[in-house]
Structures are given as C-alpha cells and as structure tokens.
Amino acid sequence: QVQLVESGGGLVQPGGSLRPSCAASGFTFSSYVMNWYRQAPGKERELVATIVSAGGVTNYADFVKGRFTISRDNAKNMVYLQMNSLKPEDTAVYYCNARRYGCSGFWGQGTQVTVSS
C-alpha cells in the first residue's frame, strides 16, 4: 500500500531550524511531484513548497521564500523540508504530498511543528 510517513517535527524557538522528512513507499516515487503543505488550527491547509519529480526545480510560497528549502532523494524515496528562521506563525502540522498529472495524490499523516519561546 501507499505510505507517506513524516517525521522530524518538534518544538523550536523563534529563529531556530527544523528539517522534517517524508519517507515514501508503495508507488513510483521518482515519477511524482512532491509537495509540503501545512495546516494551522482553524485554518485552511496551504501549499508550502514543491519539487519536480527529478528534483532541481522548486517553487515556494511567498511566506517561506528565503527561509525554507525543499529537496528529494529519489534513490531513498525521501523528501525533506529544511526550515530556517522559523517564526511563531509557522506553527502548524506539516504534511507530505505526492502528486502526478491526471492521477490522484497521496498524503501523509503530518508532523507537528511548534515555534514558541
């Protein structure tokens, strides 16, 4: 079965860093665009970052540009989100998503990121 398992969230103070990761299995990982989304309590889920199937080409939401970096390792079926200069408003559950044109996507269960003093 398809699995996307996030890990690496946690509690960090403002200005700190975290690097959540997502382990994929059960599908052809290298054929999918990978994304990170986040959802804060009471708010809509929002797209944070995208990386194409072969890596290299990335896109970011304006609110994380210059602070976050998405990367992937197709040999390991892994995707990462390096988060630097974290702010309290970055507090959310961060979700891994796999998507391909014309196909339904896959979602992980999320990892909690809390930015607080």
N, C-alpha and C positions, 0 to 999 in steps of 0.2 A: 504494500500500500504506500501511497504518497505520504511523506513526512517532511515537515519543516520544523526544526526544533531550535528555538532561540535560546541563547544564554549570554551571560556577561553583563547583565544589567546590575543595578545596585544603587546605593546611596552615595552621593558625591557632593562636595561643597561647591558653591558658585565659583566658576573659573577652572574647575577641575576637568578631568577627562575620563571617558569610559570607551570601551571597544566591544560592544555586543557582537556576537557572531550568530550565524544561522547555518545549521547542518541540514543538508537536503538528501533525500533518498526516495526511491520508488518511481523516478521519472528521469528523463534525459536532461539533466541539469544544464549541460552546455548548450542546449537549444533554446533556453528560456531567458528572457529579460528578467532580471531580479530587481526588486524594489524593497525599500524600507518605508513603512508607514508608521505613524504614531497616533495615539488617541489619549487625550486627557479626560479626566472625569467630567461628564456632562457636555463634552464637545464631540464634534464630528471627527471621524478618522481622516487624517490628512497625509498626503504623499510627502515624504522627506527627501528621498534620493532614488535614482535609477541608474542601473548599469546594464549595457547591452550584453548579449549572450557571450560574445568573445572577449568581453572586457574592454578597457581602454576608453570608450565613450561613455561619459557620465552626465547626469543632469541633477540639479539640486533645487529645492525650494528656496526662495529668496531668503527666508528666515534662518537658513543654515549655511548659506554660501560663505566660504572662507573659514568655516568652523568645522564642518563635517566632511568626511571623505568615505565614499563607498568603494569597496573593492571586492574581487571574487577570485577564487582559485578553483578552476574547473577540474583540475586533477584530484582535488579533495572534496568536491561538491560543497564548497563553503562560500559564504558571502559575509562580509564584515562591514561594520559602520564605525569608523573612528570618529569620536565626538570630542572635540576640544572646546575650551572656553565656554563651558556649559553654564546656562542661565536657569533660574528657577522656572521660567516659562517653558523650558524643555522637558519638564516633568511630565511623563506620560508612559503608557505601555507602548513599547516599540515592537512592531510586527514585521516579519519577513514575508514577502510575497513573490511568487513566481508567475510570470505571465508570458503568453505567446499569442501572436496574431491568429484570430479565428478559433482560439481554444479558451476554455475556462481556466481560471487561475487557481493557485493553491495558496493557502495561508497557514502560517504557524500560529501558536497559541499566545505568543508575545512574551516579552521580558520587561519587567518594571524598571524604569529609570526615574530616580528621585533626586532632584537638585535642591539642596537646602543647607542652610547653615546650622 
